[in-house]
Amino acid sequence: MSKSSRPTAQKRAKEKARQEKQQQKEARRLQSKERKTDVGLRGGEEDPDIAGIRLGPQPLPPEWDSVAKSNEEKK
């Protein structure tokens, strides 16, 4: 009782499709990587989200000055 057709042709087609898909994924990854490096910060530029931040405790913003003074008076 043998099979009516050999599955090797199907296997070959499936494997070829898998390899093509992997190549497309790799090309997409490389494009994404290149795009990220092109958009990244250039030398000497500072990230605007963290501009002016120093190490250690940060000073309170002006709107919090009155709260801090009232807490110091209670002590």
CHARMM-style PDB file with segment names, atoms N, HN, CA, C and O in Angstrom:
ATOM      1  N   MET     1       0.827  -1.177   0.000  1.00  0.00      PROA
ATOM      2  CA  MET     1       0.000   0.000   0.000  1.00  0.00      PROA
ATOM      3  C   MET     1       0.879   1.252   0.000  1.00  0.00      PROA
ATOM      4  O   MET     1       1.248   1.756   1.061  1.00  0.00      PROA
ATOM      5  N   SER     2       1.194   1.721  -1.122  1.00  0.00      PROA
ATOM      6  HN  SER     2       0.895   1.312  -1.984  1.00  0.00      PROA
ATOM      7  CA  SER     2       2.007   2.924  -1.226  1.00  0.00      PROA
ATOM      8  C   SER     2       1.124   4.147  -1.418  1.00  0.00      PROA
ATOM      9  O   SER     2      -0.044   4.053  -1.795  1.00  0.00      PROA
ATOM     10  N   LYS     3       1.719   5.284  -1.149  1.00  0.00      PROA
ATOM     11  HN  LYS     3       2.668   5.361  -0.843  1.00  0.00      PROA
ATOM     12  CA  LYS     3       0.977   6.537  -1.315  1.00  0.00      PROA
ATOM     13  C   LYS     3       0.831   6.844  -2.800  1.00  0.00      PROA
ATOM     14  O   LYS     3       1.633   6.395  -3.619  1.00  0.00      PROA
ATOM     15  N   SER     4      -0.188   7.602  -3.133  1.00  0.00      PROA
ATOM     16  HN  SER     4      -0.839   7.967  -2.467  1.00  0.00      PROA
ATOM     17  CA  SER     4      -0.426   7.897  -4.539  1.00  0.00      PROA
ATOM     18  C   SER     4       0.604   8.874  -5.101  1.00  0.00      PROA
ATOM     19  O   SER     4       0.944   8.790  -6.282  1.00  0.00      PROA
ATOM     20  N   SER     5       1.106   9.793  -4.287  1.00  0.00      PROA
ATOM     21  HN  SER     5       0.831   9.861  -3.328  1.00  0.00      PROA
ATOM     22  CA  SER     5       2.130  10.720  -4.776  1.00  0.00      PROA
ATOM     23  C   SER     5       3.185  10.915  -3.704  1.00  0.00      PROA
ATOM     24  O   SER     5       2.922  10.789  -2.508  1.00  0.00      PROA
ATOM     25  N   ARG     6       4.353  11.219  -4.157  1.00  0.00      PROA
ATOM     26  HN  ARG     6       4.567  11.322  -5.129  1.00  0.00      PROA
ATOM     27  CA  ARG     6       5.443  11.445  -3.212  1.00  0.00      PROA
ATOM     28  C   ARG     6       5.375  12.886  -2.703  1.00  0.00      PROA
ATOM     29  O   ARG     6       5.211  13.810  -3.500  1.00  0.00      PROA
ATOM     30  N   PRO     7       5.494  13.084  -1.430  1.00  0.00      PROA
ATOM     31  CA  PRO     7       5.369  14.423  -0.869  1.00  0.00      PROA
ATOM     32  C   PRO     7       6.619  15.291  -1.019  1.00  0.00      PROA
ATOM     33  O   PRO     7       6.646  16.418  -0.524  1.00  0.00      PROA
ATOM     34  N   THR     8       7.644  14.788  -1.690  1.00  0.00      PROA
ATOM     35  HN  THR     8       7.622  13.872  -2.092  1.00  0.00      PROA
ATOM     36  CA  THR     8       8.885  15.553  -1.768  1.00  0.00      PROA
ATOM     37  C   THR     8       8.704  16.870  -2.515  1.00  0.00      PROA
ATOM     38  O   THR     8       9.323  17.868  -2.147  1.00  0.00      PROA
ATOM     39  N   ALA     9       7.882  16.898  -3.541  1.00  0.00      PROA
ATOM     40  HN  ALA     9       7.379  16.087  -3.840  1.00  0.00      PROA
ATOM     41  CA  ALA     9       7.650  18.145  -4.277  1.00  0.00      PROA
ATOM     42  C   ALA     9       6.969  19.163  -3.363  1.00  0.00      PROA
ATOM     43  O   ALA     9       7.310  20.346  -3.386  1.00  0.00      PROA
ATOM     44  N   GLN    10       6.031  18.715  -2.580  1.00  0.00      PROA
ATOM     45  HN  GLN    10       5.754  17.755  -2.561  1.00  0.00      PROA
ATOM     46  CA  GLN    10       5.342  19.603  -1.642  1.00  0.00      PROA
ATOM     47  C   GLN    10       6.318  20.103  -0.575  1.00  0.00      PROA
ATOM     48  O   GLN    10       6.319  21.281  -0.218  1.00  0.00      PROA
ATOM     49  N   LYS    11       7.138  19.195  -0.082  1.00  0.00      PROA
ATOM     50  HN  LYS    11       7.137  18.238  -0.372  1.00  0.00      PROA
ATOM     51  CA  LYS    11       8.130  19.572   0.928  1.00  0.00      PROA
ATOM     52  C   LYS    11       9.097  20.605   0.375  1.00  0.00      PROA
ATOM     53  O   LYS    11       9.426  21.585   1.043  1.00  0.00      PROA
ATOM     54  N   ARG    12       9.550  20.376  -0.855  1.00  0.00      PROA
ATOM     55  HN  ARG    12       9.283  19.580  -1.398  1.00  0.00      PROA
ATOM     56  CA  ARG    12      10.484  21.296  -1.482  1.00  0.00      PROA
ATOM     57  C   ARG    12       9.862  22.686  -1.636  1.00  0.00      PROA
ATOM     58  O   ARG    12      10.507  23.694  -1.349  1.00  0.00      PROA
ATOM     59  N   ALA    13       8.616  22.734  -2.087  1.00  0.00      PROA
ATOM     60  HN  ALA    13       8.092  21.915  -2.320  1.00  0.00      PROA
ATOM     61  CA  ALA    13       7.920  24.016  -2.260  1.00  0.00      PROA
ATOM     62  C   ALA    13       7.739  24.720  -0.909  1.00  0.00      PROA
ATOM     63  O   ALA    13       7.915  25.933  -0.796  1.00  0.00      PROA
ATOM     64  N   LYS    14       7.389  23.944   0.091  1.00  0.00      PROA
ATOM     65  HN  LYS    14       7.246  22.959  -0.001  1.00  0.00      PROA
ATOM     66  CA  LYS    14       7.185  24.516   1.424  1.00  0.00      PROA
ATOM     67  C   LYS    14       8.497  25.067   1.981  1.00  0.00      PROA
ATOM     68  O   LYS    14       8.519  26.154   2.557  1.00  0.00      PROA
ATOM     69  N   GLU    15       9.571  24.330   1.814  1.00  0.00      PROA
ATOM     70  HN  GLU    15       9.553  23.446   1.346  1.00  0.00      PROA
ATOM     71  CA  GLU    15      10.880  24.768   2.304  1.00  0.00      PROA
ATOM     72  C   GLU    15      11.352  26.019   1.554  1.00  0.00      PROA
ATOM     73  O   GLU    15      11.927  26.923   2.161  1.00  0.00      PROA
ATOM     74  N   LYS    16      11.115  26.073   0.253  1.00  0.00      PROA
ATOM     75  HN  LYS    16      10.648  25.339  -0.239  1.00  0.00      PROA
ATOM     76  CA  LYS    16      11.504  27.238  -0.537  1.00  0.00      PROA
ATOM     77  C   LYS    16      10.720  28.469  -0.076  1.00  0.00      PROA
ATOM     78  O   LYS    16      11.295  29.549   0.052  1.00  0.00      PROA
ATOM     79  N   ALA    17       9.427  28.321   0.172  1.00  0.00      PROA
ATOM     80  HN  ALA    17       8.960  27.443   0.068  1.00  0.00      PROA
ATOM     81  CA  ALA    17       8.603  29.425   0.660  1.00  0.00      PROA
ATOM     82  C   ALA    17       9.090  29.901   2.023  1.00  0.00      PROA
ATOM     83  O   ALA    17       9.109  31.101   2.296  1.00  0.00      PROA
ATOM     84  N   ARG    18       9.485  28.961   2.875  1.00  0.00      PROA
ATOM     85  HN  ARG    18       9.470  27.986   2.652  1.00  0.00      PROA
ATOM     86  CA  ARG    18       9.991  29.314   4.203  1.00  0.00      PROA
ATOM     87  C   ARG    18      11.297  30.113   4.084  1.00  0.00      PROA
ATOM     88  O   ARG    18      11.482  31.110   4.783  1.00  0.00      PROA
ATOM     89  N   GLN    19      12.185  29.678   3.209  1.00  0.00      PROA
ATOM     90  HN  GLN    19      12.034  28.869   2.642  1.00  0.00      PROA
ATOM     91  CA  GLN    19      13.451  30.379   3.019  1.00  0.00      PROA
ATOM     92  C   GLN    19      13.235  31.784   2.468  1.00  0.00      PROA
ATOM     93  O   GLN    19      13.897  32.726   2.902  1.00  0.00      PROA
ATOM     94  N   GLU    20      12.310  31.936   1.511  1.00  0.00      PROA
ATOM     95  HN  GLU    20      11.772  31.171   1.158  1.00  0.00      PROA
ATOM     96  CA  GLU    20      12.010  33.258   0.962  1.00  0.00      PROA
ATOM     97  C   GLU    20      11.461  34.182   2.041  1.00  0.00      PROA
ATOM     98  O   GLU    20      11.814  35.359   2.111  1.00  0.00      PROA
ATOM     99  N   LYS    21      10.599  33.633   2.871  1.00  0.00      PROA
ATOM    100  HN  LYS    21      10.312  32.676   2.814  1.00  0.00      PROA
ATOM    101  CA  LYS    21      10.022  34.432   3.955  1.00  0.00      PROA
ATOM    102  C   LYS    21      11.119  34.888   4.926  1.00  0.00      PROA
ATOM    103  O   LYS    21      11.106  36.032   5.379  1.00  0.00      PROA
ATOM    104  N   GLN    22      12.063  34.001   5.243  1.00  0.00      PROA
ATOM    105  HN  GLN    22      12.073  33.072   4.874  1.00  0.00      PROA
ATOM    106  CA  GLN    22      13.172  34.356   6.125  1.00  0.00      PROA
ATOM    107  C   GLN    22      14.032  35.466   5.511  1.00  0.00      PROA
ATOM    108  O   GLN    22      14.466  36.379   6.214  1.00  0.00      PROA
ATOM    109  N   GLN    23      14.275  35.384   4.202  1.00  0.00      PROA
ATOM    110  HN  GLN    23      13.922  34.642   3.631  1.00  0.00      PROA
ATOM    111  CA  GLN    23      15.053  36.415   3.525  1.00  0.00      PROA
ATOM    112  C   GLN    23      14.336  37.762   3.569  1.00  0.00      PROA
ATOM    113  O   GLN    23      14.962  38.801   3.779  1.00  0.00      PROA
ATOM    114  N   GLN    24      13.028  37.736   3.370  1.00  0.00      PROA
ATOM    115  HN  GLN    24      12.519  36.892   3.199  1.00  0.00      PROA
ATOM    116  CA  GLN    24      12.252  38.974   3.433  1.00  0.00      PROA
ATOM    117  C   GLN    24      12.294  39.571   4.839  1.00  0.00      PROA
ATOM    118  O   GLN    24      12.423  40.784   4.999  1.00  0.00      PROA
ATOM    119  N   LYS    25      12.186  38.722   5.848  1.00  0.00      PROA
ATOM    120  HN  LYS    25      12.081  37.736   5.718  1.00  0.00      PROA
ATOM    121  CA  LYS    25      12.252  39.199   7.229  1.00  0.00      PROA
ATOM    122  C   LYS    25      13.612  39.821   7.523  1.00  0.00      PROA
ATOM    123  O   LYS    25      13.692  40.867   8.168  1.00  0.00      PROA
ATOM    124  N   GLU    26      14.675  39.186   7.056  1.00  0.00      PROA
ATOM    125  HN  GLU    26      14.611  38.337   6.532  1.00  0.00      PROA
ATOM    126  CA  GLU    26      16.018  39.707   7.287  1.00  0.00      PROA
ATOM    127  C   GLU    26      16.199  41.052   6.592  1.00  0.00      PROA
ATOM    128  O   GLU    26      16.797  41.964   7.162  1.00  0.00      PROA
ATOM    129  N   ALA    27      15.692  41.186   5.376  1.00  0.00      PROA
ATOM    130  HN  ALA    27      15.205  40.445   4.913  1.00  0.00      PROA
ATOM    131  CA  ALA    27      15.776  42.459   4.658  1.00  0.00      PROA
ATOM    132  C   ALA    27      14.998  43.547   5.406  1.00  0.00      PROA
ATOM    133  O   ALA    27      15.454  44.687   5.504  1.00  0.00      PROA
ATOM    134  N   ARG    28      13.836  43.193   5.927  1.00  0.00      PROA
ATOM    135  HN  ARG    28      13.466  42.267   5.847  1.00  0.00      PROA
ATOM    136  CA  ARG    28      13.023  44.150   6.698  1.00  0.00      PROA
ATOM    137  C   ARG    28      13.748  44.578   7.964  1.00  0.00      PROA
ATOM    138  O   ARG    28      13.715  45.753   8.332  1.00  0.00      PROA
ATOM    139  N   ARG    29      14.401  43.636   8.632  1.00  0.00      PROA
ATOM    140  HN  ARG    29      14.428  42.682   8.333  1.00  0.00      PROA
ATOM    141  CA  ARG    29      15.158  43.958   9.848  1.00  0.00      PROA
ATOM    142  C   ARG    29      16.303  44.920   9.537  1.00  0.00      PROA
ATOM    143  O   ARG    29      16.535  45.875  10.278  1.00  0.00      PROA
ATOM    144  N   LEU    30      17.013  44.668   8.443  1.00  0.00      PROA
ATOM    145  HN  LEU    30      16.825  43.892   7.840  1.00  0.00      PROA
ATOM    146  CA  LEU    30      18.124  45.542   8.067  1.00  0.00      PROA
ATOM    147  C   LEU    30      17.634  46.951   7.741  1.00  0.00      PROA
ATOM    148  O   LEU    30      18.261  47.932   8.139  1.00  0.00      PROA
ATOM    149  N   GLN    31      16.518  47.057   7.021  1.00  0.00      PROA
ATOM    150  HN  GLN    31      16.009  46.259   6.698  1.00  0.00      PROA
ATOM    151  CA  GLN    31      15.950  48.365   6.699  1.00  0.00      PROA
ATOM    152  C   GLN    31      15.556  49.106   7.965  1.00  0.00      PROA
ATOM    153  O   GLN    31      15.810  50.303   8.097  1.00  0.00      PROA
ATOM    154  N   SER    32      14.943  48.398   8.888  1.00  0.00      PROA
ATOM    155  HN  SER    32      14.737  47.425   8.781  1.00  0.00      PROA
ATOM    156  CA  SER    32      14.535  49.007  10.145  1.00  0.00      PROA
ATOM    157  C   SER    32      15.745  49.483  10.930  1.00  0.00      PROA
ATOM    158  O   SER    32      15.732  50.572  11.504  1.00  0.00      PROA
ATOM    159  N   LYS    33      16.784  48.672  10.955  1.00  0.00      PROA
ATOM    160  HN  LYS    33      16.795  47.787  10.489  1.00  0.00      PROA
ATOM    161  CA  LYS    33      18.005  49.028  11.674  1.00  0.00      PROA
ATOM    162  C   LYS    33      18.644  50.274  11.066  1.00  0.00      PROA
ATOM    163  O   LYS    33      19.067  51.171  11.796  1.00  0.00      PROA
ATOM    164  N   GLU    34      18.718  50.337   9.737  1.00  0.00      PROA
ATOM    165  HN  GLU    34      18.374  49.608   9.144  1.00  0.00      PROA
ATOM    166  CA  GLU    34      19.280  51.502   9.056  1.00  0.00      PROA
ATOM    167  C   GLU    34      18.450  52.748   9.325  1.00  0.00      PROA
ATOM    168  O   GLU    34      18.997  53.826   9.554  1.00  0.00      PROA
ATOM    169  N   ARG    35      17.141  52.603   9.298  1.00  0.00      PROA
ATOM    170  HN  ARG    35      16.696  51.727   9.112  1.00  0.00      PROA
ATOM    171  CA  ARG    35      16.243  53.742   9.541  1.00  0.00      PROA
ATOM    172  C   ARG    35      16.428  54.274  10.962  1.00  0.00      PROA
ATOM    173  O   ARG    35      16.434  55.486  11.178  1.00  0.00      PROA
ATOM    174  N   LYS    36      16.579  53.372  11.924  1.00  0.00      PROA
ATOM    175  HN  LYS    36      16.574  52.387  11.748  1.00  0.00      PROA
ATOM    176  CA  LYS    36      16.772  53.804  13.310  1.00  0.00      PROA
ATOM    177  C   LYS    36      18.093  54.535  13.491  1.00  0.00      PROA
ATOM    178  O   LYS    36      18.156  55.518  14.229  1.00  0.00      PROA
ATOM    179  N   THR    37      19.146  54.073  12.832  1.00  0.00      PROA
ATOM    180  HN  THR    37      19.095  53.274  12.232  1.00  0.00      PROA
ATOM    181  CA  THR    37      20.432  54.742  12.978  1.00  0.00      PROA
ATOM    182  C   THR    37      20.422  56.098  12.283  1.00  0.00      PROA
ATOM    183  O   THR    37      21.093  57.024  12.740  1.00  0.00      PROA
ATOM    184  N   ASP    38      19.678  56.237  11.192  1.00  0.00      PROA
ATOM    185  HN  ASP    38      19.133  55.485  10.821  1.00  0.00      PROA
ATOM    186  CA  ASP    38      19.591  57.521  10.495  1.00  0.00      PROA
ATOM    187  C   ASP    38      18.830  58.552  11.319  1.00  0.00      PROA
ATOM    188  O   ASP    38      19.166  59.736  11.297  1.00  0.00      PROA
ATOM    189  N   VAL    39      17.814  58.114  12.039  1.00  0.00      PROA
ATOM    190  HN  VAL    39      17.541  57.152  12.057  1.00  0.00      PROA
ATOM    191  CA  VAL    39      16.972  59.017  12.813  1.00  0.00      PROA
ATOM    192  C   VAL    39      17.603  59.362  14.160  1.00  0.00      PROA
ATOM    193  O   VAL    39      17.273  60.390  14.750  1.00  0.00      PROA
ATOM    194  N   GLY    40      18.496  58.524  14.645  1.00  0.00      PROA
ATOM    195  HN  GLY    40      18.764  57.689  14.165  1.00  0.00      PROA
ATOM    196  CA  GLY    40      19.105  58.698  15.966  1.00  0.00      PROA
ATOM    197  C   GLY    40      19.748  60.063  16.151  1.00  0.00      PROA
ATOM    198  O   GLY    40      19.911  60.824  15.197  1.00  0.00      PROA
ATOM    199  N   LEU    41      20.109  60.358  17.390  1.00  0.00      PROA
ATOM    200  HN  LEU    41      19.976  59.740  18.165  1.00  0.00      PROA
ATOM    201  CA  LEU    41      20.720  61.638  17.718  1.00  0.00      PROA
ATOM    202  C   LEU    41      22.101  61.746  17.096  1.00  0.00      PROA
ATOM    203  O   LEU    41      22.858  60.777  17.056  1.00  0.00      PROA
ATOM    204  N   ARG    42      22.408  62.909  16.625  1.00  0.00      PROA
ATOM    205  HN  ARG    42      21.793  63.696  16.657  1.00  0.00      PROA
ATOM    206  CA  ARG    42      23.732  63.178  16.073  1.00  0.00      PROA
ATOM    207  C   ARG    42      24.651  63.576  17.223  1.00  0.00      PROA
ATOM    208  O   ARG    42      24.179  63.908  18.311  1.00  0.00      PROA
ATOM    209  N   GLY    43      25.937  63.545  16.990  1.00  0.00      PROA
ATOM    210  HN  GLY    43      26.320  63.275  16.107  1.00  0.00      PROA
ATOM    211  CA  GLY    43      26.895  63.905  18.020  1.00  0.00      PROA
ATOM    212  C   GLY    43      26.670  65.329  18.513  1.00  0.00      PROA
ATOM    213  O   GLY    43      26.533  66.242  17.699  1.00  0.00      PROA
ATOM    214  N   GLY    44      26.629  65.536  19.817  1.00  0.00      PROA
ATOM    215  HN  GLY    44      26.740  64.794  20.478  1.00  0.00      PROA
ATOM    216  CA  GLY    44      26.460  66.859  20.394  1.00  0.00      PROA
ATOM    217  C   GLY    44      25.017  67.255  20.626  1.00  0.00      PROA
ATOM    218  O   GLY    44      24.764  68.231  21.332  1.00  0.00      PROA
ATOM    219  N   GLU    45      24.066  66.540  20.064  1.00  0.00      PROA
ATOM    220  HN  GLU    45      24.271  65.747  19.490  1.00  0.00      PROA
ATOM    221  CA  GLU    45      22.659  66.866  20.294  1.00  0.00      PROA
ATOM    222  C   GLU    45      22.223  66.286  21.632  1.00  0.00      PROA
ATOM    223  O   GLU    45      22.696  65.232  22.055  1.00  0.00      PROA
ATOM    224  N   GLU    46      21.310  66.996  22.287  1.00  0.00      PROA
ATOM    225  HN  GLU    46      20.925  67.853  21.943  1.00  0.00      PROA
ATOM    226  CA  GLU    46      20.797  66.532  23.566  1.00  0.00      PROA
ATOM    227  C   GLU    46      19.332  66.172  23.412  1.00  0.00      PROA
ATOM    228  O   GLU    46      18.581  66.869  22.730  1.00  0.00      PROA
ATOM    229  N   ASP    47      18.933  65.093  24.040  1.00  0.00      PROA
ATOM    230  HN  ASP    47      19.544  64.527  24.595  1.00  0.00      PROA
ATOM    231  CA  ASP    47      17.547  64.664  23.981  1.00  0.00      PROA
ATOM    232  C   ASP    47      16.679  65.721  24.652  1.00  0.00      PROA
ATOM    233  O   ASP    47      16.924  66.051  25.812  1.00  0.00      PROA
ATOM    234  N   PRO    48      15.670  66.267  23.964  1.00  0.00      PROA
ATOM    235  CA  PRO    48      14.851  67.325  24.552  1.00  0.00      PROA
ATOM    236  C   PRO    48      14.047  66.867  25.775  1.00  0.00      PROA
ATOM    237  O   PRO    48      13.673  67.687  26.613  1.00  0.00      PROA
ATOM    238  N   ASP    49      13.785  65.574  25.876  1.00  0.00      PROA
ATOM    239  HN  ASP    49      14.089  64.908  25.195  1.00  0.00      PROA
ATOM    240  CA  ASP    49      13.022  65.079  27.026  1.00  0.00      PROA
ATOM    241  C   ASP    49      13.826  65.144  28.323  1.00  0.00      PROA
ATOM    242  O   ASP    49      13.254  65.272  29.406  1.00  0.00      PROA
ATOM    243  N   ILE    50      15.136  65.057  28.213  1.00  0.00      PROA
ATOM    244  HN  ILE    50      15.600  64.953  27.333  1.00  0.00      PROA
ATOM    245  CA  ILE    50      15.947  65.057  29.427  1.00  0.00      PROA
ATOM    246  C   ILE    50      16.887  66.260  29.491  1.00  0.00      PROA
ATOM    247  O   ILE    50      17.838  66.260  30.272  1.00  0.00      PROA
ATOM    248  N   ALA    51      16.632  67.270  28.688  1.00  0.00      PROA
ATOM    249  HN  ALA    51      15.859  67.270  28.053  1.00  0.00      PROA
ATOM    250  CA  ALA    51      17.478  68.462  28.676  1.00  0.00      PROA
ATOM    251  C   ALA    51      17.429  69.138  30.050  1.00  0.00      PROA
ATOM    252  O   ALA    51      16.350  69.336  30.608  1.00  0.00      PROA
ATOM    253  N   GLY    52      18.571  69.482  30.580  1.00  0.00      PROA
ATOM    254  HN  GLY    52      19.448  69.321  30.128  1.00  0.00      PROA
ATOM    255  CA  GLY    52      18.638  70.191  31.850  1.00  0.00      PROA
ATOM    256  C   GLY    52      18.574  69.300  33.075  1.00  0.00      PROA
ATOM    257  O   GLY    52      18.633  69.821  34.189  1.00  0.00      PROA
ATOM    258  N   ILE    53      18.461  68.015  32.938  1.00  0.00      PROA
ATOM    259  HN  ILE    53      18.413  67.592  32.033  1.00  0.00      PROA
ATOM    260  CA  ILE    53      18.397  67.105  34.074  1.00  0.00      PROA
ATOM    261  C   ILE    53      19.825  66.858  34.565  1.00  0.00      PROA
ATOM    262  O   ILE    53      20.735  66.606  33.775  1.00  0.00      PROA
ATOM    263  N   ARG    54      19.997  66.936  35.879  1.00  0.00      PROA
ATOM    264  HN  ARG    54      19.257  67.141  36.521  1.00  0.00      PROA
ATOM    265  CA  ARG    54      21.294  66.658  36.484  1.00  0.00      PROA
ATOM    266  C   ARG    54      21.181  65.410  37.346  1.00  0.00      PROA
ATOM    267  O   ARG    54      20.082  64.977  37.692  1.00  0.00      PROA
ATOM    268  N   LEU    55      22.330  64.837  37.687  1.00  0.00      PROA
ATOM    269  HN  LEU    55      23.223  65.189  37.405  1.00  0.00      PROA
ATOM    270  CA  LEU    55      22.335  63.688  38.581  1.00  0.00      PROA
ATOM    271  C   LEU    55      21.896  64.124  39.972  1.00  0.00      PROA
ATOM    272  O   LEU    55      22.143  65.256  40.389  1.00  0.00      PROA
ATOM    273  N   GLY    56      21.253  63.227  40.672  1.00  0.00      PROA
ATOM    274  HN  GLY    56      21.052  62.308  40.333  1.00  0.00      PROA
ATOM    275  CA  GLY    56      20.838  63.513  42.041  1.00  0.00      PROA
ATOM    276  C   GLY    56      19.432  64.088  42.103  1.00  0.00      PROA
ATOM    277  O   GLY    56      18.709  64.095  41.107  1.00  0.00      PROA
ATOM    278  N   PRO    57      19.049  64.574  43.287  1.00  0.00      PROA
ATOM    279  CA  PRO    57      17.699  65.119  43.445  1.00  0.00      PROA
ATOM    280  C   PRO    57      17.510  66.354  42.561  1.00  0.00      PROA
ATOM    281  O   PRO    57      18.410  67.183  42.426  1.00  0.00      PROA
ATOM    282  N   GLN    58      16.348  66.453  41.978  1.00  0.00      PROA
ATOM    283  HN  GLN    58      15.618  65.779  42.087  1.00  0.00      PROA
ATOM    284  CA  GLN    58      16.039  67.570  41.090  1.00  0.00      PROA
ATOM    285  C   GLN    58      15.386  68.696  41.896  1.00  0.00      PROA
ATOM    286  O   GLN    58      14.645  68.427  42.841  1.00  0.00      PROA
ATOM    287  N   PRO    59      15.655  69.952  41.531  1.00  0.00      PROA
ATOM    288  CA  PRO    59      14.993  71.055  42.226  1.00  0.00      PROA
ATOM    289  C   PRO    59      13.496  71.038  41.936  1.00  0.00      PROA
ATOM    290  O   PRO    59      13.058  70.596  40.874  1.00  0.00      PROA
ATOM    291  N   LEU    60      12.724  71.524  42.896  1.00  0.00      PROA
ATOM    292  HN  LEU    60      13.080  71.883  43.759  1.00  0.00      PROA
ATOM    293  CA  LEU    60      11.279  71.565  42.707  1.00  0.00      PROA
ATOM    294  C   LEU    60      10.916  72.636  41.690  1.00  0.00      PROA
ATOM    295  O   LEU    60      11.578  73.672  41.627  1.00  0.00      PROA
ATOM    296  N   PRO    61       9.880  72.409  40.897  1.00  0.00      PROA
ATOM    297  CA  PRO    61       9.434  73.435  39.971  1.00  0.00      PROA
ATOM    298  C   PRO    61       8.845  74.622  40.743  1.00  0.00      PROA
ATOM    299  O   PRO    61       8.467  74.465  41.904  1.00  0.00      PROA
ATOM    300  N   PRO    62       8.761  75.793  40.129  1.00  0.00      PROA
ATOM    301  CA  PRO    62       8.284  76.993  40.823  1.00  0.00      PROA
ATOM    302  C   PRO    62       6.899  76.830  41.459  1.00  0.00      PROA
ATOM    303  O   PRO    62       6.652  77.383  42.531  1.00  0.00      PROA
ATOM    304  N   GLU    63       6.011  76.099  40.833  1.00  0.00      PROA
ATOM    305  HN  GLU    63       6.211  75.651  39.962  1.00  0.00      PROA
ATOM    306  CA  GLU    63       4.658  75.949  41.393  1.00  0.00      PROA
ATOM    307  C   GLU    63       4.649  75.145  42.687  1.00  0.00      PROA
ATOM    308  O   GLU    63       3.645  75.153  43.399  1.00  0.00      PROA
ATOM    309  N   TRP    64       5.746  74.446  43.017  1.00  0.00      PROA
ATOM    310  HN  TRP    64       6.562  74.440  42.439  1.00  0.00      PROA
ATOM    311  CA  TRP    64       5.816  73.666  44.241  1.00  0.00      PROA
ATOM    312  C   TRP    64       6.552  74.412  45.365  1.00  0.00      PROA
ATOM    313  O   TRP    64       6.634  73.900  46.481  1.00  0.00      PROA
ATOM    314  N   ASP    65       7.079  75.587  45.099  1.00  0.00      PROA
ATOM    315  HN  ASP    65       7.013  76.003  44.192  1.00  0.00      PROA
ATOM    316  CA  ASP    65       7.822  76.328  46.110  1.00  0.00      PROA
ATOM    317  C   ASP    65       6.968  76.632  47.337  1.00  0.00      PROA
ATOM    318  O   ASP    65       7.442  76.505  48.466  1.00  0.00      PROA
ATOM    319  N   SER    66       5.723  77.030  47.130  1.00  0.00      PROA
ATOM    320  HN  SER    66       5.338  77.133  46.213  1.00  0.00      PROA
ATOM    321  CA  SER    66       4.872  77.373  48.263  1.00  0.00      PROA
ATOM    322  C   SER    66       4.571  76.145  49.126  1.00  0.00      PROA
ATOM    323  O   SER    66       4.481  76.264  50.348  1.00  0.00      PROA
ATOM    324  N   VAL    67       4.416  74.990  48.523  1.00  0.00      PROA
ATOM    325  HN  VAL    67       4.489  74.894  47.530  1.00  0.00      PROA
ATOM    326  CA  VAL    67       4.148  73.753  49.269  1.00  0.00      PROA
ATOM    327  C   VAL    67       5.375  73.373  50.095  1.00  0.00      PROA
ATOM    328  O   VAL    67       5.241  72.983  51.255  1.00  0.00      PROA
ATOM    329  N   ALA    68       6.558  73.483  49.514  1.00  0.00      PROA
ATOM    330  HN  ALA    68       6.666  73.800  48.572  1.00  0.00      PROA
ATOM    331  CA  ALA    68       7.785  73.130  50.213  1.00  0.00      PROA
ATOM    332  C   ALA    68       8.019  74.063  51.401  1.00  0.00      PROA
ATOM    333  O   ALA    68       8.451  73.611  52.462  1.00  0.00      PROA
ATOM    334  N   LYS    69       7.740  75.353  51.238  1.00  0.00      PROA
ATOM    335  HN  LYS    69       7.389  75.720  50.376  1.00  0.00      PROA
ATOM    336  CA  LYS    69       7.934  76.316  52.323  1.00  0.00      PROA
ATOM    337  C   LYS    69       6.974  76.043  53.467  1.00  0.00      PROA
ATOM    338  O   LYS    69       7.361  76.140  54.631  1.00  0.00      PROA
ATOM    339  N   SER    70       5.722  75.701  53.158  1.00  0.00      PROA
ATOM    340  HN  SER    70       5.407  75.622  52.212  1.00  0.00      PROA
ATOM    341  CA  SER    70       4.759  75.429  54.219  1.00  0.00      PROA
ATOM    342  C   SER    70       5.123  74.155  54.986  1.00  0.00      PROA
ATOM    343  O   SER    70       4.876  74.070  56.189  1.00  0.00      PROA
ATOM    344  N   ASN    71       5.699  73.176  54.314  1.00  0.00      PROA
ATOM    345  HN  ASN    71       5.900  73.245  53.336  1.00  0.00      PROA
ATOM    346  CA  ASN    71       6.145  71.940  54.976  1.00  0.00      PROA
ATOM    347  C   ASN    71       7.342  72.221  55.891  1.00  0.00      PROA
ATOM    348  O   ASN    71       7.449  71.621  56.960  1.00  0.00      PROA
ATOM    349  N   GLU    72       8.239  73.121  55.489  1.00  0.00      PROA
ATOM    350  HN  GLU    72       8.152  73.609  54.621  1.00  0.00      PROA
ATOM    351  CA  GLU    72       9.406  73.467  56.307  1.00  0.00      PROA
ATOM    352  C   GLU    72       8.954  74.238  57.557  1.00  0.00      PROA
ATOM    353  O   GLU    72       9.542  74.072  58.625  1.00  0.00      PROA
ATOM    354  N   GLU    73       7.926  75.071  57.437  1.00  0.00      PROA
ATOM    355  HN  GLU    73       7.448  75.207  56.569  1.00  0.00      PROA
ATOM    356  CA  GLU    73       7.436  75.836  58.581  1.00  0.00      PROA
ATOM    357  C   GLU    73       6.796  74.924  59.618  1.00  0.00      PROA
ATOM    358  O   GLU    73       6.892  75.204  60.813  1.00  0.00      PROA
ATOM    359  N   LYS    74       6.156  73.857  59.204  1.00  0.00      PROA
ATOM    360  HN  LYS    74       6.078  73.629  58.234  1.00  0.00      PROA
ATOM    361  CA  LYS    74       5.506  72.936  60.125  1.00  0.00      PROA
ATOM    362  C   LYS    74       6.519  72.161  60.969  1.00  0.00      PROA
ATOM    363  O   LYS    74       6.196  71.715  62.070  1.00  0.00      PROA
ATOM    364  N   LYS    75       7.731  72.002  60.461  1.00  0.00      PROA
ATOM    365  HN  LYS    75       7.992  72.364  59.566  1.00  0.00      PROA
ATOM    366  CA  LYS    75       8.740  71.218  61.181  1.00  0.00      PROA
ATOM    367  C   LYS    75       9.246  71.971  62.315  1.00  0.00      PROA
ATOM    368  OT1 LYS    75      10.106  71.482  63.048  1.00  0.00      PROA
TER     369      LYS     75
END
